[in-house]
Amino acid sequence: MEAFVNGARVRLDPKRLIGQGGEAEVYDLGDGRVLKRFKPPSHPDFAGLPDAQLAAGVRLREHEDKLPALMRLALPAAAVKPEALATDKRGLGGGGLIGYVMRKIEGALVLADLAQATARRGAGGGERNVAVLRTLRAQVLALHRAGVTLGDFNDLNVLVCGDDVFLIDADSYQFDRFVCRVFSDRFVDPRLLAAAGGAATMVRPHDQGSDWYAYAVMLMQLLLLAGPYAGVYRPQDASKRLPPSLRPLERITVFHPQVQYPKPALPLATLPDAVLGFLEETCVRDLRTPPPPALLDTLRFTRCTACGGEHGRAVCPFCTQAARVVHRSAVRGKVHARSIVRTEGTLVAVHDSGAHWLCHEDDAFVRETKERVLSGRCDPTLRFGLLPHATLVSNGRTLAILDAGGARRRSIAPHAFAAFGDDVVFVGQDAVVRLADQRDPFSADEPLGGVLEGDAHVWLGSRFGLGVYRAGELAVGYVFSPNKRGLVDSLRPACIRGRVLEMGCVLGELGWLSVAREVAGARVDACILIDPRGQTLAAVEGDARDLPWLASAKLGAAVDHALLVPTDAGVVRVEATGGTLAVTRVFSDTEPFVDAGCRLIATKDALLVHDAHELRALTMEVSS
């Protein structure tokens, strides 16, 4: 695939695809720039979707006028706008627009990553997020002064790089006669919506006020780990029940007395009354102004020396409400819970056996043996894997294998990696590779099968491994064994196309692939059951607000042919029934010990529960 930029031919290498959404793909040009290529009506993602094909054609025609106008605007440096237009072969004679070139922001996180529990609860997470929000507020004000409304303003269009904040997807900005027609359902202003066919649809255009609503949602997510319409609405009057998608039209937010607040979120009392008041005015009473400067300038997070809780108040709200008691063991019905390890820092990773773990305490990463393997803050860009005698640390570019004392045994540069038991696999050099045994000096890396690197994901379990790669118009799933060469790459699930928000997998006797993606501005969650031969046995797709287990499936534990999933109501068992997946049992006695944000690990003796601060063992009956 190729394009022309300022008359020069540019090759779009599928292996250099670094991201994609519902409308476009982004390729790294290797020179500090990226090229955003709009998906044409003929793109496989639009196959069988005539409305989407029509919209793609309209979008390309509109951008022929909009992008040159956008390039002429005097925007703040934080707005990553087009620097040059990209055309097809016909572009040598004018026309044929297919996309644009912009600068690449190296080493950046999307804002959504900072709203993850491990990132927010790490040391200094609250202070860092407040600093990001202050900078983002200033950037939005600057864009508004330049006559721009962001429109489709969401946490995937904001990049954070150190102390800097950048705003991308400039082609969706609204200015002059160019209207932004797209939106994300989690960030769209309810003032712009109306009910249609049992769902909410956008009936009024974006404005600067709607940008500030989206900003308030991001503020909530970064400071509380929950948006305004999180939780479950349980009205006492059954006639007042309504689909989750219609809650915004009635402003039934987490501040509503009949909404069950999500357990993984940080308590509302974490924030000062002034901040909570601003959020309630915005989300319930439609205030649409930027937060007063003093609201964020005076907000400071501290960690309580008595209970370890992080808060933004003058006095710890947790200690003043009730003394926090750590129960080493507890019983609820037929479930016995026992604490294995608890830390006032962050429990970063747990080995699949439950016998090994990694904590972050006092600016250091410490193994279960109390040996320090790495110094530094709890950086959300880092990814970890554990072996009994080694620690794997990746910063997204390099994977380091550290021994028990932290000495570096080896470094590689994979696109993705996974560990299970004593095995490690990674994707690199266009192959899935089994890492050499680090304890055997004569062991060599073993290629298991060829794949395209591209946008790669890989997971490893007790019986088999599963991977996904996306490169250009290809979206492929495959299965393999870490103990022999060869793989089966016949999986083509539709849910791994387009704008993927999250992807995870749980492997046991079978594989449970979880994918969240954005479709027409709405989040859609899917779970697919796959056997070791690469056959799809069952699947389900829907709104996780109606099927809460779907959002937590990637955190579950595979037991025989079932998946145990953590939810705010307790552990649930999910099984295949007639080609679909459904909850077949709720273990309600586990409710005090789990929430929708913790991870489950099944061992032969217990079900382990791993959250940000504790590893617990639950003894319970799960097979009957």
N, C-alpha and C positions, 0 to 999 in steps of 0.2 A: 504494500500500500504506500502511496506517495502523495505529496502535496507540493504546492509552489508558494514560496514566501518571498515577496519582492523579486519575483522572476527566477529565483533559485530553487532547484529541485531539493526537496527534503523527504527522506525515507522515514516512514512511520513504522518502526520495528514493533511487532506485537509483543515482544519480550520486554519492551520499555513502556508498556502501558502501566501507568502508576495510579490510575483512578478512573472511575466512571460513574455517571448518574443515569437518570432515566432519559436524558436528552443528549448526552455527549460523552466522549471518551477523552482522557488526557494522556498525552505521550511525552516522555522525557526526551528532549532533543540532545542532551548530553553536553550542552554549552551554556548552562545556567538559565535556559529557557524551557518552557513546555508549550506544546501545541494542543489546544482544545478543539477537537473535531466533533462537530455536531452530527448526530446519527441521522443518516438520510432516511427517507420513507422506505427504502429497500432493506434497511437493517433487520437482521433476524429477530431483534427484540420486538419489532412491530408486526411480525408475521401474523396474519389472521386478525389484525386490529385496524380496521379501516379508519376509525376516528384518529388513532395515534399516527397512522401514516399521513393523513391529511394535515394534522397539526405539525408534523415534522416538516412538511413542505412549506406551510405557511411561515413557520419559524425561520427557515433558511431565507425566504424572500424578505421577511421583515428585517433580518439582521444585515442585509445588504445596505440598508439605509441607517440602521441603528448603530452598528459598530463604528463606522466612520465618524458619526456624530459623537459617540462616546469617547473616541480617541481625541477629539478636539476639546473635550471638557477639561477644565483645570480642577483636578481632584487632588485630595490629600495623598501623600506618598503611601499611606496605609492601604489605599484602594488599589488592588492589583488589576489594572485595566489593560485592554489590548494594546500591544505595541506594534503589531503588524497583522495584516489579514492573510489568511491561508486560502488558496483556491485550488481547484482541480486543474487538469490539463488545459481546459478551456480558459483558465484564468490568464494565460499568456496573452490572450487577446481581450481581456476584461471579463468580469462576471465569474460565475462558477464558484461562489463563496462556499467553503466547507468548514471554516472555523477561524481561529486566530491564535497568535503567539503572544505569550506573556512571560514575565520573569518567574523563575522557580524560587519558592521560599524553602531554603534548605533547613532540615532538622526541625521542622515545625510539627506541632500537635494540632489536631482539630479541637475546638473548644469542648466538644462532647466528651473527649477523653478526660478532661479535668473534672467532669461531673461523675466519674466512676468512684465507687466506694473506696477502693484501694488508693486512688490518687487524692481524694478529698480527705481521707482519714490519716494520710501520712503526715509526718512531722512538718508543720508549717503549711499544710494544705489550705487552711482557711485564709491565712494571711496572703498566700500567693494568689488565691482566687479573687480576693478583694482587690489586689493590685491589678489583676487582669481586667476586672470590671471597671475600675477607674479609667484605665486606658481605653477600653472599648467605648465607654460613655463619651470620651473626648472625640474619638474617631467618628462616632455616629453624628455628633453635633457638627463636626467639620463637613461631613458629606451633606447634611441638611443645609448648611450655609452655602454649599456649592449648587444647590437646587436639585439634589438627588434624593429620592426615596429608595431605600434598599429593597423594599417589596418582599421578596422571598428570603427574609432574614431569619437564619436558623443557626444552630450550633455546629453544623457541618460546613458552613460558609465562612467561618471565622477561624483563622490560623493563629496559634500562639507560638512564638519563637523567643525564648528567654523573656525579656521584659517588653518585647514588641508584640503588637497585635495587627494582623492583616485581614482585610476583607476581600474575599474572592467571589467568583461567579458574578462579575460585574455586568455580564451580558443580560442579566435579569433585572438590573437597576431600572427604576422608573424615573423618567425625566422628559421635559418638553412634551412632545406628542406621543412618546413611547410609553405604553402602559405595561406593567408587569402583570401577567395573567396566571402565574404559577404561585403555589403556596405550599407550605408544610402544615399538616393539620395540628401538630403539637405547638406551633408558634403563630398561627394565623389569629388575628384579632377577631373575637366573637362579634364585634360590631359589624363586621363585613359579611357575616354568614346569615343564612336562612335555612329552614328545614325544607327538604325536598325528597320525597320518596323514602322517608324514614332515616335520612342522613342529613348532615349539614353540608351546604354547598356555598361557595363564595358568590355573592351577588353585588358587592360594591368594591370599588378599586382600593388598593393600598393607599395609605397616606402616611405622613410623618408620625402621626399618633400611633398607627399600627406598628411602626418600627419600635416605638417605645414600649408597646405591649410585648413584642417579641423580646426586647431587652430584659424586661421584668421576668419573663419566663426563664431566660438564661441565668439571671441573678438567682432565682429560686433554685434552679438545678445545681448551680455551682456552690451555693451556700447550704442547701438543705437536702440535696440529692433527690428532689421530687419537684415535678411541675405542678401548676395550679389544679390540674384535673386528675392528679394521681389518686390512689386509694379507691375504695368501693363505696358507692352511694347505696345506703340501706334505709330508705324512708320507712317510717312507722306505718304510714298509710300506703298500702300496696298499690292503690290507684295512681300514685305519684311516681312510680317506677318509670324509668326511661332508658333507652340505649345509651351507653357511655359516650357515643359520638354526639349526642344531643345535649349533654351536660353543659357545654359552653354556652349554648343559647339561653339557658336558665341561670347561668353563673353559679352552678353548684360546684364549688371549689373545695379544696382541702380545709377551708375555713368554715365550711358548713357543718353544723353540729351533727348531722346524720351521715357524714362521710367518714368511713373508717380510714384513719390515716395509715399510710403504708409503713410497715414495720422496718424495712431497710433504710428508710429516710431518717435524717437527723431530726430530733424533736423541734417543733416550732419555737420552743423556749430557748433554743440555742441562740436565737437572734434577738437584738434589742427591740423594745416595743416600737421604736420609731421606724425601724426597717420593716417589721411585721405590719405596721399601720400603712406604710406606703404600698406594700404588696397587696394588702386587702383592698385598699382604695383602687388600685389598678385592676385587680382581677374581679372584684365584686361590683364596684361602683364606677367602673369605666374611666378612671383617671388616666389621661394620656399625655403625660409630661415626663421629661427626664427626671431621674431622682435628684433631689437637691444635692449640691456638691458636698455639703457637710455630712450627708447620710453615709457616704462611703469614706470620706476623708477622716471621719472620727471613729470608724468601725475598726476595732482591733480584736483579734482572736488570741486567747490564751488557753493554756492547758492547766486544768485544776491539779494542784499538787496532792490533793486528798483523794479524788476519785479518778483522775486521769482524763476526764471529759474535756473536750475542746468546745469553747463557747465564746460569744461576742458580748457578754454582759459584764457589768462591774462586779457582780457576785455570782458564783457558780450556781446555775439554776438546778443542777442535779443534786448537789449536796444540800441545798436549802429545802428541796422538796422532800427528800428522804435519803437516808444513808444508803449508799450502794453496797449491797451485800453480794459477795461472790460465793455461789454455792458449789462446792466441790462435787456434790452429788445431789440428785433430786429424783423424785418419782412422781409420775402422773399416770394414773391408770395402770396399763400394762407396760409402760415405757419407763426404763431406768436410764437416767442421764448422768454421765461421769465426766468431769473436766480432766483432760489430758495435759493441756498446756494453756496458759493464759498470759498475755503480755499487755502492758500499758502502751507499748509501741504498736506495730502492725505485723500481723501474721501474714507474710507475703506469699508463701508457697508451702504445700504439703505433698509429700511423696504418695504415690498411689497405695502403698502399704500402710500408711499412717504412722510408720515408725520413724520417719525423718521429716524435718520441717526447717523453714527458714524464717527468722523474725528480723524486723528492723527496729533497733533500740539504740538510743543515744548516738545517732549518726553512724551506725554501723549495721551491717547484715551479719547475723549470727546464726549458726547451725544449732541443731538440737544438742550437740555436744558442748555448747558454749564457745566453740571456736569461731573467731571472727574471720569471715572470708572476704569481706569487701567493706570499705569505708565510704561514707558519703550520704547524702540525703536520699529519701525515698522518692526517686525520680519516676514519674508515671510513664516515661518513655522506655523504661527497662522491662524486659520480659525474663522470667526465670524458669528453670527446669531443675529437678532434683534427681540425683542418683544416690545410692547408698554411700558412695565414697567420693562424690564430686558434686559441684554446683555449676549449673549452666546459667550464664548471664548474657543477654543480648540487648544491644542498644538500637536494633533495627538495621545495623550495617555489619556488625561483627558479633559472632558468638564466641565467648570465651569459656573454656572449661577450666575450672579452678579446683584444686585439690582441697583436702579438709582444712588446711591452714591458710588457704587463700592464694597459694602460689599458682601461677598460670601454667597449665600443662600444654595448652594448645589454643589456637584461634583459627576460626574459619569465617567465611563470609556467605552465609546461606540466605536464601529468600524466605525461608520458613524452617522451623525445627519442631520436633516433638520428642518426648521421653516417656518411657514406661518401663518399670522394673529396672533392669540394667542396660536397656537398649536406648539408643538415640538414632533418629533418622532426621535427615535434612534435605531440602530441595536446593540444588545448586548444579551448575554446569549442565543444565537441561536434563537433569535426572533426579530421581529419588535415591538417596545414598544412605546406607547404614554406616554410622560412624564407627571407626575402629575401636576395639576394646581398649580403654585408656590404661588398664592394668597390664596389658600384654604388649610389650615393645615390638613384637613381630606381627601384630595384627594390622591389617590395612583396611581402609575404607572400601566398601563394596557397593557399586552401583546396582540398584534393584530394577530399574526400568526408566525409560525415557519419558520426560514430560517437558512442557514449556514452562519456563520460570515465571514470567509475567507476574500477575497478581496471584500469589501462591499461598495455600493453606495446607497444613498436614497435621494429622493426629495419629496416635499410636495407642493400641490397647493390648489386652492379653492374648487375643487370637489373631488379630489382623490390624492393618493400618488403613486409613482413608484419607484422601487428599482431594483438593479442588484447585484448578488453575483457570485463570481467565486471561486471555491474550487476544486483543483485537476483538473480532466477532466470535471467537471461540469461548465457550464456557463448558468445562469438562470436569467430571468427577471420576475418581478411580479408587480401586482397592488393591492392596498388596499385602504380602507377608514379609516381615523383617528378616526371616530366616531363609528365604530363597529368592532367586531372581524372577522377574516377570511381574506384570501388573495387568489388571483389567480396567480399561478406561472407557467403558461403555455408558457411564452415567451422564445423562443430559437433563438434569432437573431444571425446569424453567425458573425456579426461585433463585438460582445463582446468577441470573442475568440482571442487567439494569443497575440501579443504585442500591447496593447492598449496605445496610447499616451495621449489622453484626453477623458473625458466623461462628458457630461452635459445634462441637461434636462430642458425644459420649460413646465409648466403645466397650463392648463386652462380648457376649455370644453373638450379638447383633450390633449394628451401628445406628446411632440416632443423630442425624444431621439436622442442626437447627439453623435457620436463616431468617433474618429480619431484613426487609427491603422496603423501599419507598415506591408506592404505586399511586400516581396521580395525586401526590401530596400527602398520602396517608401511609402510615406504617402497617405493613402486613407481615405477620409471623408465620413461619412454616416449620414443620418437623417431618422428616422422611426417615422411614425405617429401612435399613439396607442390610443384606446378609453378606457373609464373607466372599461370595462369588460376584458381588456387585449387582445383585438383583434388588429392585425396589419391591418391598413387601406391603407397605402401607404408607399413607401420607395424609397430612391434614394441613390446612392453611386457613388463617382467619385473623380476627382482631383479638389481640391478647387481653384487651379490656373485657372481652366476653369469655375468653378461655385463658385465665391467668397463668396456667401451667406452661403455656406456649412460650412465654417470655423467660421462664426459668429453666426450660428443658436442658439448655446447654450446661447447667450447673448440677444436673442430676447424676444418678448412679445407676448403671445397668446391672440388673440382677436376673439371671436366667434370660427369659424372653420378655421381661418387663423393664420399665424405666421408673425409678423412684425420683420424684421431683420435689424440690422445696417450694412451698408457697406460704403466704402469710397465715393460711388456715391450717398448716401442718404439712407433713409429707403426703403426697398422693402417688398412687400407682397408675401408670399409663401402659396400656397394652393395645395390640392390633385387634380390631374387631371389624370384620367384613371389609377390609381394604382401607379403613380409616384408623385413626388413633384416638383413644378416648380414655378418660379417667375411669378406672374400674373399682377403685377403693380409696378412701380418705382415711389416713391414720390420724384421727383427731387428737389422740393423746400426745402426739409429738408437737402440737401447736406452740407450747411455751418455749420450745428449744430450737425452733427453726424460723426462718423468714424467707421471703422470695429472693433475697440477695446473697444467701449463703451457698456454699458448695457442699455436695454430698459425696462421700467416698465409701464404697461398700467393701468390707473385708469379711473374712470367714467368721469373725467373732462378733462384729458390731457394724452399725451404720455410723460413720463418722460425719460430723458437722463442722465445717470450717468457715468461720466468718473473719472479720478484720482483726479480731482480738483474741479469739479462743478456738481451740480444737476440742470438741466434745465427742464422746462415744455414747451412742444410743443403743441400748439392748431392746430389741423389739421383734415381734414376729412379722415377717414380710412376705412369706410364701403362701399363706393360706387366704 
